[in-house]
């Protein structure tokens, strides 16, 4: 039935034979697929969401869009390729408080971190009413209209119930972040903005004690002395004033601090021994990409991993290691340039051949589909002809209701 309707539409719209064949192929492949009950139910839910419950679906999607903005800045910040460990605790605290503010009354959100991690987010008394729950900037107007529309009452109540449950579940997980971790909190001492704060010296000494592989017991005394000097150093405060938030914390600030001298000696050698390892601590998603060689092999326009690609990378790395040079130090010779140009030309020819072969296969499939389509049409026409001939070949019964003159009698109904 469905194929008949589609065929009629294609015929009415004068679709080309090749295009019709492609559509028929698609229909046949869809019919061959084994559809489970789960798949059918999923498609039914999608259809209901798109057509029957469209307003509810749009409200949910707009809510997701708005709420994801709360985490977007946090994620983007730590995708930068620069040390950010000194801002990790502050950022975690900010995003947690912002998220809690979406469904918890402000007066019940503690200022102290130690009290914040103990907050009972399941307590209904400290949660906001449904109309005050945060739905993001995209769904705010739609939800306000839906609350006043009685026809939407059946899904609005369910929407806010699910939203509240989601808030509680997410908040429980977020409060498990290391918000109360003393080491991460003390690493904020690396921030130039804290120069002159009374807790800088104590934080540096505590970090030094936690790194015995870097600082010995004798170094701890020197660290305490250097930290007290660092905290009141006018030259350090000048560097602090020149430092901008977009600058790198390592090359934009601490390298300049390490360059400060007392006559001919380095002014802060022990602080340097402490700070340098701390700046190498990963603080975001880049920890995975650092160990991922796939980024060096796979490109955006071709995501297929092949042994040839991997072998090429391995050969180049082995050759560089054997010569004891880096890719930035390697001297490029004319022969290397010619080899690269030749390899690039060969690769382009390979891509062209693959594209032509793919086009030939597609054309062959389409041609066979066109032939099948014509054969199917011929069978239909032959069937129609047979039916027509059979109908015209039926002999009518002789008409006996006439006289000798050939005129038909008029039948008179008996009264």
Number of C-alpha atoms within 10 A of each C-alpha: 6 7 11 9 10 15 16 11 12 16 13 9 9 10 13 11 18 18 14 20 22 17 16 19 15 11 14 12 10 11 10 8 8 8 10 9 9 9 11 11 11 12 12 12 13 14 13 13 15 14 10 12 14 13 16 18 16 16 21 17 12 18 21 15 16 18 18 12 13 16 14 11 12 16 14 11 15 20 14 13 11 18 19 25 23 22 19 21 22 14 18 16 18 12 17 18 20 13 18 22 18 20 23 26 16 14 9 16 16 14 10 9 13 12 11 18 17 11 16 13 21 16 10 11 11 16 21 17 14 16 12 12 19 22 24 18 13 17 20 17 12 16 22 11 11 17 16 11 11 10 10 15 13 9 15 20 13 11 16 17 12 12 19 22 12 11 19 20 13 14 20 15 9 19 20 11 14 16 21 18 12 13 14 18 18 19 21 20 22 23 17 20 14 14 19 17 11 11 13 20 21 15 19 23 20 15 21 24 15 11 13 12 8 13 19 12 11 8 19 20 13 16 24 19 16 18 21 16 15 21 18 13 13 12 12 21 17 10 16 19 11 12 16 13 11 7 12 15 21 18 12 17 20 22 13 12 21 15 12 15 12 8 7 7 10 14 18 21 16 22 25 17 15 19 18 13 11 17 19 13 13 17 18 19 13 15 12 9 10 10 9 11 11 12 11 9 16 15 11 7 6 8 10 10 12 10 8 9 12 15 11 12 14 12 11 12 14 12 11 15 12 9 9 10 13 11 11 6 9 11 10 9 9 9 9 11 11 11 12 12 12 12 12 12 12 12 12 12 12 12 12 12 12 12 11 12 12 12 12 12 11 12 13 12 15 19 16 13 21 20 14 14 17 14 12 12 12 12 12 12 12 12 12 12 12 12 12 11 11 10 10 9 9 8 7 6 6 6 7 8 11 11 9 6 6 8 9 12 10 8 7 6 5 4 3
